[in-house]
C-alpha cells in the first residue's frame, strides 16, 4: 500500500527507515519528527509482512494518548486500515497484520507481553524506560513468518531515568552496567541516527520555537536544542537502578511501630519537596538471598529482605511518600503535609536550615510551618544537617549497599536522581540545577534521620561513605545514643542496635541496652510531700 500521499519523510527520517540494524535509535534534539517516524516504521513493517504483529509503547497512558495515538488519529486516514479498537488500542490492517499501542507505567508491566511475538517493537521516548524493560522486550522481538527480520527501535531525547544505558548502547557503543551477558554485546547491531532541530524543515526556520528552547535551563537546552548526549556526563548516582532501588508501594508492608520521619526542602518560586521515610529493622542478610517475589506473580514482598546482597546485620530506609509543589505558603505546605500524614506516628520533621532564617512575615518559615504541624499533632521541625558532600556520599553508599529503597510514587525523586552530575569546580559536590529540590529534600532525610534508622550499625557493616566529610556524618551517627520508642516491641528495638556477632559480646550489649531501656521507661518519681 502506498503511504507517500500521507507521509513524506525528511532526509533524517528516511535514514532511520533505511537502516538495516537490529536495534535503531532515532535520538537527539526536540522537533525532528522522531515520534512520527517511529509510528510509520511500525506501519511499514506491518504492511511489508501479512499476518505480522508490531508494538508501539510509551511509559504512561497519558503520554501514549498525547503522542503516538494522537499522531495515528491525525495522520493515518481511516480508509488505510481495516479496523481500530479504541478500547484495546489495536489496529488491524487490510493484509491481516496488527499494530498494538501500549504503555508500561510500572517496572513489571512489560510482562503483560510475555508469550507474545512482535516483528517490530518501537519505544517512544526510550530514556523513560529502564534497561531491564528493554532487555525483556528484546525477548519478545521475534516472528515465525519465513523471511521475516525482527527488529526494534527507540526514539528519544537525552535525559531521564534511562539516559545512561541508552547512551552507552547507542552513543558510546559499550554494554552498560546491568547488561545481561555483556560479552554478547555487538556494537554493529546498534545504529544511532542523530537528529537535530534543523533536520525538520517545519521547525528549522521557526525562530519563536528556537528561542523557547534557548531559554531553557542549561541541561535542558543542551538536550532539547543541541541533542547533546553528554549533557549528563559526570553522572553522580551512576549506581542508581530503577527496579533494584525502587518498589511498588503496595508490595511493601511498613509496620506502624517502625520509626518514621519527614524531610522538607522549602521553596516558593522553586518547588517545595517533602518526603516521608521509614526505618526498617536490621536483618541478618543471607548471601545471595532475594526477598521480593516478581510482582507478576502477585505476591507481596518481605521488605526486610528486599534485594539483599550481603551477609551483614543492617538497617534500611524506605522513602515511601512524596509531596512536591511550587507556590505554597509555609502554612499551606504544612497543612498539606498534615493531611498526607494522616494518623501516622512521625518521630521528627527535618527542614532545610535556610527556612529558620528566612521570613515572609513576622515569623520565620520554620515557625509558620511548625505552628500548623504542631496543631495537627506533628513535631515542630528542626534544622536538617546540610553537609552536602557528606550527604551525597552517604546517599551513594546507601544505594550501593541496597540500604535505601524508594517507592514508585516518589516520581520526582526517581526521575531526578539519574540527572544529577558532579560540579566541575568541586567534584565531590553535585552541580546545582533546576529540579534538584527532590534530591536535596531526600538528602536531609537520609542524613538527619540516619540515627532513627540506626545507621551506626550500617557504618560498622561497611555502609559508611568514604572521605572526610562522610566520616563526619558517620561519626555523628555512631555518637547518637540508643533510642527507644513506645509502640514497638522492645526486643526488636534492641536487636536493631546490636551489631556484634560474638555471642558473649551480643549478650553484654543486650544487657546494657535492656538496662538503658528500663531507665528510660521508668515512671517518674512522685514529688515528696513537704511536712
QUIZIWO-V188763 format. One record per residue. N is the residue number from 1. SS is DSSP state (h for helix, s for strand, l for the rest). PHI is phi in degrees with one decimal (none if undefined). PSI is psi in radians with two decimals (NA if undefined). Layout:
n-><N,N>
ss-><SS,SS>
phi-><PHI,PHI>
psi-><PSI,PSI>
This chain:
n-><1,2,3,4,5,6,7,8,9,10,11,12,13,14,15,16,17,18,19,20,21,22,23,24,25,26,27,28,29,30,31,32,33,34,35,36,37,38,39,40,41,42,43,44,45,46,47,48,49,50,51,52,53,54,55,56,57,58,59,60,61,62,63,64,65,66,67,68,69,70,71,72,73,74,75,76,77,78,79,80,81,82,83,84,85,86,87,88,89,90,91,92,93,94,95,96,97,98,99,100,101,102,103,104,105,106,107,108,109,110,111,112,113,114,115,116,117,118,119,120,121,122,123,124,125,126,127,128,129,130,131,132,133,134,135,136,137,138,139,140,141,142,143,144,145,146,147,148,149,150,151,152,153,154,155,156,157,158,159,160,161,162,163,164,165,166,167,168,169,170,171,172,173,174,175,176,177,178,179,180,181,182,183,184,185,186,187,188,189,190,191,192,193,194,195,196,197,198,199,200,201,202,203,204,205,206,207,208,209,210,211,212,213,214,215,216,217,218,219,220,221,222,223,224,225,226,227,228,229,230,231,232,233,234,235,236,237,238,239,240,241,242,243,244,245,246,247,248,249,250,251,252,253,254,255,256,257,258,259,260,261,262,263,264,265,266,267,268,269,270,271,272,273,274,275,276,277,278,279,280,281,282,283,284,285,286,287,288,289,290,291,292,293,294,295,296,297,298,299,300,301,302,303,304,305,306,307,308,309,310,311,312,313,314,315,316,317,318,319,320,321,322,323,324,325,326,327,328,329,330,331,332,333,334,335,336,337,338,339,340,341,342,343,344,345,346,347,348,349,350,351,352,353,354,355,356,357,358,359,360,361,362,363,364,365,366,367,368,369,370,371,372,373,374,375,376,377,378,379,380,381,382,383,384,385,386,387,388,389,390,391,392,393,394,395,396,397,398,399,400,401,402,403,404,405,406,407,408,409,410,411,412,413,414,415,416,417,418,419,420,421,422,423,424,425,426,427,428,429,430,431,432,433,434,435,436,437,438,439,440,441,442,443,444,445,446,447,448,449,450,451,452,453,454,455,456,457,458,459,460,461,462,463,464,465,466,467,468,469,470,471,472,473,474,475,476,477,478,479,480,481,482,483,484,485,486,487,488,489,490,491,492,493,494,495,496,497,498,499,500,501,502,503,504,505,506,507,508,509,510,511,512,513,514,515,516,517,518,519,520,521,522,523,524,525,526,527,528,529,530,531>
ss-><l,l,l,l,l,l,l,l,l,l,h,h,h,h,h,h,h,h,l,l,l,l,s,s,s,s,s,s,l,l,l,l,l,h,h,h,h,h,h,h,h,h,h,h,h,h,h,h,l,l,l,l,s,s,s,s,s,s,l,l,h,h,h,h,h,h,l,h,h,h,h,h,h,h,h,l,l,h,h,h,s,s,s,s,s,l,l,l,l,s,s,s,s,l,l,l,l,s,s,s,s,s,s,l,l,l,h,h,h,h,h,h,h,l,l,l,l,l,l,s,s,s,s,s,l,h,h,h,l,l,h,h,h,h,h,h,h,h,l,l,l,l,l,l,l,l,l,l,l,l,s,s,s,s,s,s,l,l,l,l,l,l,h,h,h,h,h,h,h,h,h,h,l,l,l,l,l,l,l,l,l,h,h,h,l,l,h,h,h,s,s,s,s,s,s,l,h,h,h,l,h,h,h,h,l,l,h,h,h,h,h,h,h,h,l,l,l,h,h,h,h,h,h,h,l,l,l,l,l,l,l,l,l,l,s,l,l,l,l,l,l,l,l,l,l,s,s,l,h,h,h,l,l,l,l,l,l,l,l,s,s,s,s,s,s,l,l,l,l,l,l,s,s,s,s,s,s,s,s,s,s,s,s,s,l,l,l,l,l,l,l,l,l,l,h,h,h,l,l,l,l,l,h,h,h,l,l,l,l,l,l,l,s,s,s,s,s,s,s,s,s,s,s,s,s,l,l,l,l,h,h,h,h,h,h,h,h,h,h,h,h,l,l,l,l,l,l,s,s,s,s,l,h,h,h,h,l,l,s,l,l,l,l,s,h,h,h,h,h,h,h,h,h,h,h,l,l,l,l,l,l,s,s,l,l,l,l,h,h,h,h,h,h,h,h,h,h,h,h,h,l,l,l,s,s,s,s,l,l,l,h,h,h,h,h,h,h,l,l,l,s,s,s,l,l,s,s,s,s,s,l,l,l,l,l,l,h,h,h,h,h,h,h,h,h,h,h,h,l,l,l,l,l,l,h,h,h,h,h,h,h,h,h,l,l,l,l,h,h,h,h,h,h,h,h,h,h,h,h,l,l,l,l,l,l,l,l,l,l,h,h,h,h,h,h,h,h,l,l,l,l,l,h,h,h,h,h,h,h,h,h,h,h,h,h,h,h,h,h,h,h,l,l,l,l,l,l,l,l,l,l>
phi-><none,-89.5,-103.5,-62.9,-77.2,-114.8,-150.0,-117.6,-65.2,-70.1,-52.5,-71.4,-64.3,-64.3,-61.2,-62.6,-66.6,-80.1,-63.4,-103.4,-70.5,-62.9,-129.0,-115.8,-128.2,-102.0,-140.9,143.8,-71.1,-80.5,101.2,-87.1,87.5,-67.9,-63.8,-65.6,-63.7,-65.6,-59.5,-74.6,-65.3,-63.4,-67.0,-60.7,-63.2,-66.2,-74.2,-74.8,-136.8,-56.3,85.5,-86.5,-120.4,-125.4,-135.0,-122.3,-129.3,-124.6,-73.1,-126.9,-66.6,-56.9,-67.2,-61.3,-64.9,-87.9,-124.1,-60.7,-67.7,-63.4,-64.7,-61.9,-65.4,-82.1,-106.7,-114.7,-62.9,-59.8,-71.5,-88.2,-132.3,-75.9,-159.5,-141.5,-93.8,-66.8,-76.3,-99.5,56.4,-124.6,-101.3,-108.0,-88.6,-67.3,-92.0,92.5,-75.2,-132.2,-123.6,-105.2,-108.9,-145.9,-148.2,-135.6,-63.7,-98.8,-52.8,-96.0,-66.2,-64.5,-71.4,-66.0,-98.4,-62.0,93.5,-84.1,-132.6,-127.5,-62.7,-140.0,-126.5,-119.8,-116.0,-81.9,53.2,-58.6,-70.8,-81.8,-98.1,-98.6,-59.9,-64.5,-64.8,-59.9,-66.4,-65.6,-64.8,-61.9,-74.0,-93.3,-88.5,-155.7,-146.9,-80.5,-73.2,-57.1,84.4,-82.3,-130.5,-72.9,-151.5,-135.0,-151.7,-129.4,-125.9,-167.1,-90.1,-64.1,105.9,75.7,-66.3,-98.7,-54.6,-63.7,-73.3,-66.7,-61.4,-61.6,-68.6,-104.3,-94.0,-89.4,55.7,-138.0,-70.1,-77.7,-56.7,90.1,-74.2,-65.0,53.7,-58.7,-68.5,-93.4,-67.1,-124.3,-59.3,-65.6,-80.4,-115.2,-111.1,-102.7,-100.7,-75.9,-123.8,-124.9,-56.9,-67.1,-75.9,-108.7,-57.6,-68.0,-102.9,-58.2,-109.5,-88.4,-64.0,-66.2,-66.8,-63.7,-62.2,-60.7,-68.7,-68.2,-84.9,-69.6,-53.3,-51.2,-67.3,-74.6,-61.6,-64.0,-75.2,-85.3,-91.3,-95.2,63.4,-84.2,-80.6,-92.7,-60.5,-109.9,-62.1,81.9,-52.6,-77.7,-91.7,-70.5,-84.7,-66.3,-138.0,-61.2,106.4,-75.6,-105.7,-128.4,-153.4,-73.3,-56.3,-71.0,-81.7,-108.3,-121.4,-100.2,-66.7,-65.6,-90.3,-69.0,-59.4,-131.4,-151.7,-123.7,-126.1,-132.8,-111.6,-80.0,-159.4,-117.3,-68.7,-86.0,-65.6,-81.9,-124.1,-129.9,-133.4,-104.9,-125.1,-134.4,-90.0,-95.6,-54.0,-64.1,-130.8,-82.0,-79.2,-103.1,-54.5,83.4,-79.2,-130.8,-86.2,-79.9,-70.7,-58.5,-63.2,-65.3,-82.0,77.9,-99.1,-75.1,-98.4,-91.3,-61.4,-70.8,-115.1,-55.6,67.6,-65.7,-132.8,-101.9,-138.5,-98.8,-99.1,-134.8,-103.4,-132.4,-115.3,-112.5,-93.8,-118.9,-150.8,-132.8,-141.9,-125.6,-159.2,-97.5,79.5,-96.7,-70.3,-56.5,-71.0,-65.4,-62.6,-62.9,-64.5,-63.2,-65.2,-63.3,-63.5,-77.2,-78.0,58.2,-99.6,-64.0,-87.7,-99.6,-75.1,-149.3,-125.8,-106.3,-122.2,-53.9,-57.8,-63.5,-69.1,-83.6,-102.9,-78.7,-126.1,-110.4,-153.8,-70.9,-111.8,-73.0,-56.8,-62.1,-66.9,-65.7,-59.7,-62.7,-60.2,-72.5,-61.3,-63.5,-63.1,-103.2,82.4,-106.4,-67.5,-71.5,-67.4,-117.3,-69.3,-76.7,-70.3,-109.9,-75.2,-63.3,-65.0,-62.3,-66.4,-62.5,-65.8,-64.1,-58.5,-61.3,-67.4,-64.3,-67.0,-63.0,-97.2,59.3,-102.7,-134.9,-123.2,-118.6,-79.5,-67.0,-75.5,-89.6,-65.5,-64.8,-67.6,-64.5,-71.2,-81.2,-55.7,-67.9,-93.7,-80.2,-124.7,-68.9,-77.8,-63.9,-88.5,-152.0,-64.6,-76.9,-103.4,-102.6,-67.0,-65.9,-157.9,-61.7,95.5,-91.2,-61.5,-63.1,-66.1,-62.2,-63.3,-64.8,-61.1,-56.7,-68.8,-74.7,-74.3,-72.9,-89.8,-58.4,-69.3,-69.0,-92.0,57.8,-69.0,-63.1,-68.3,-67.6,-61.1,-68.4,-98.3,91.5,-91.9,-71.4,-69.7,-92.8,102.5,-66.6,-62.4,-67.0,-63.2,-63.9,-61.9,-62.1,-63.3,-63.6,-64.5,-65.6,-80.1,-67.1,-71.1,-60.0,-118.3,-124.4,-120.9,-84.0,93.4,-120.5,-51.1,-61.6,-60.3,-69.2,-63.3,-67.4,-60.2,-66.9,-101.7,-106.3,-107.6,-66.0,-98.9,-66.6,-60.1,-64.5,-61.7,-63.6,-63.6,-63.1,-64.2,-59.9,-63.2,-64.1,-69.2,-62.5,-65.1,-64.3,-63.7,-63.4,-65.9,-65.1,-94.2,-66.2,-58.9,-66.4,-70.2,-73.4,-65.4,-73.4,-74.8,-89.5,-80.2>
psi-><2.41,2.05,0.12,-0.43,-0.25,-0.32,1.98,1.74,2.53,2.85,-0.72,-0.63,-0.69,-0.65,-0.68,-0.82,-0.56,-0.28,2.40,0.22,2.65,-0.72,2.13,2.58,2.08,1.70,2.79,-2.29,2.96,2.43,0.03,0.13,0.61,-0.82,-0.75,-0.68,-0.69,-0.74,-0.85,-0.39,-0.74,-0.66,-0.78,-0.74,-0.74,-0.63,-0.51,-0.38,1.72,2.38,0.07,2.85,2.40,2.72,2.33,2.31,2.55,2.93,-0.69,2.81,-0.76,-0.67,-0.70,-0.79,-0.66,-0.08,-1.50,-0.81,-0.67,-0.73,-0.72,-0.83,-0.58,-0.69,-0.15,1.85,2.64,-0.58,-0.12,-0.22,2.80,-0.82,2.81,2.21,1.97,-0.56,-0.65,-0.17,0.87,2.23,2.27,2.13,2.88,-0.35,0.12,-0.12,2.85,2.48,2.16,2.47,2.27,3.13,2.77,1.32,-0.78,2.77,-0.70,0.14,-0.32,-0.38,-0.16,-0.30,0.13,2.27,-0.24,2.83,2.20,2.22,-0.67,2.39,2.19,2.29,1.95,2.42,1.13,-0.57,-0.09,-0.20,2.87,2.82,-0.69,-0.66,-0.79,-0.83,-0.62,-0.73,-0.51,-0.48,-0.30,-0.08,1.48,2.74,2.20,-0.09,2.22,2.43,0.03,2.72,1.76,2.37,2.91,2.80,2.67,2.64,2.32,2.66,2.82,2.74,3.11,-3.05,-0.43,0.17,-0.82,-0.83,-0.59,-0.78,-0.72,-0.83,-0.76,-0.57,-0.84,-0.28,0.91,2.62,2.29,2.86,2.39,-0.05,2.10,2.32,1.07,-0.41,-0.28,0.01,2.26,1.91,-0.44,-0.34,-0.18,1.93,2.13,2.03,1.78,2.28,2.44,2.95,-0.68,-0.23,-0.19,1.90,-0.42,-0.69,-0.21,-0.62,0.30,1.62,-0.61,-0.76,-0.67,-0.73,-0.64,-0.78,-0.64,-0.40,-0.08,2.76,2.71,-0.86,-0.60,-0.65,-0.79,-0.61,-0.88,-0.53,-0.80,-0.25,0.63,1.94,-0.09,0.18,-0.51,0.51,2.44,0.47,2.25,-0.95,1.09,-0.21,-0.27,2.28,1.96,2.32,-0.92,-0.71,0.10,2.79,2.70,2.37,-0.66,-0.19,-0.29,2.59,1.95,2.00,2.50,-0.38,-0.12,2.44,2.38,2.57,2.93,2.49,2.47,2.30,1.84,2.51,2.75,-1.06,-0.74,2.72,2.56,2.43,2.27,2.39,2.51,2.32,2.64,2.37,2.12,2.30,2.57,2.53,2.69,1.94,2.46,2.21,2.27,-0.05,2.50,2.21,-0.75,2.20,2.69,2.26,-0.38,-0.37,-0.17,0.32,2.51,2.72,2.77,1.87,-0.63,-0.19,0.00,2.04,0.42,2.45,-0.32,-2.72,0.41,3.02,1.84,2.83,2.85,2.70,2.31,2.12,1.96,-0.04,2.58,2.47,1.82,2.10,2.48,2.81,0.26,2.36,2.85,-0.71,-0.65,-0.71,-0.79,-0.69,-0.69,-0.67,-0.77,-0.73,-0.68,-0.41,-0.47,-2.28,0.24,2.55,1.86,2.15,-0.80,2.78,2.12,2.24,2.52,2.34,-0.56,-0.40,-0.30,-0.33,-0.48,2.36,2.39,-0.12,-2.62,-0.35,2.73,2.90,-0.78,-0.70,-0.72,-0.77,-0.81,-0.68,-0.74,-0.73,-0.81,-0.68,-0.39,0.27,0.28,2.77,2.65,2.40,2.59,2.80,2.28,2.70,2.15,0.57,1.69,-0.92,-0.83,-0.64,-0.78,-0.71,-0.66,-0.78,-0.74,-0.80,-0.64,-0.68,-0.76,-0.58,0.16,0.61,0.09,2.18,2.38,2.27,2.66,-0.27,-0.12,1.11,-0.71,-0.69,-0.78,-0.67,-0.61,-0.59,-0.81,-0.25,-0.06,2.29,2.81,2.56,2.12,-0.43,-0.23,1.48,-0.35,-0.26,2.97,2.40,2.29,2.39,2.77,2.38,0.06,0.09,-0.68,-0.77,-0.67,-0.79,-0.72,-0.69,-0.76,-0.72,-0.69,-0.72,-0.91,-0.57,0.08,-0.62,-0.49,-0.49,0.06,0.84,-0.18,-0.49,-0.65,-0.60,-0.71,-0.38,0.26,0.27,-0.11,2.39,2.75,2.86,2.82,-0.73,-0.81,-0.60,-0.62,-0.72,-0.82,-0.68,-0.69,-0.68,-0.81,-0.50,-0.20,2.31,2.77,2.48,2.38,2.37,2.75,2.67,-0.12,2.35,2.26,-0.67,-0.65,-0.68,-0.73,-0.72,-0.59,-0.42,0.02,1.97,-0.16,2.52,-0.47,2.32,-0.74,-0.79,-0.71,-0.71,-0.73,-0.77,-0.72,-0.79,-0.72,-0.78,-0.65,-0.68,-0.76,-0.68,-0.70,-0.70,-0.70,-0.72,0.12,2.27,2.49,2.47,2.49,2.51,2.48,2.37,2.35,2.32,NA>
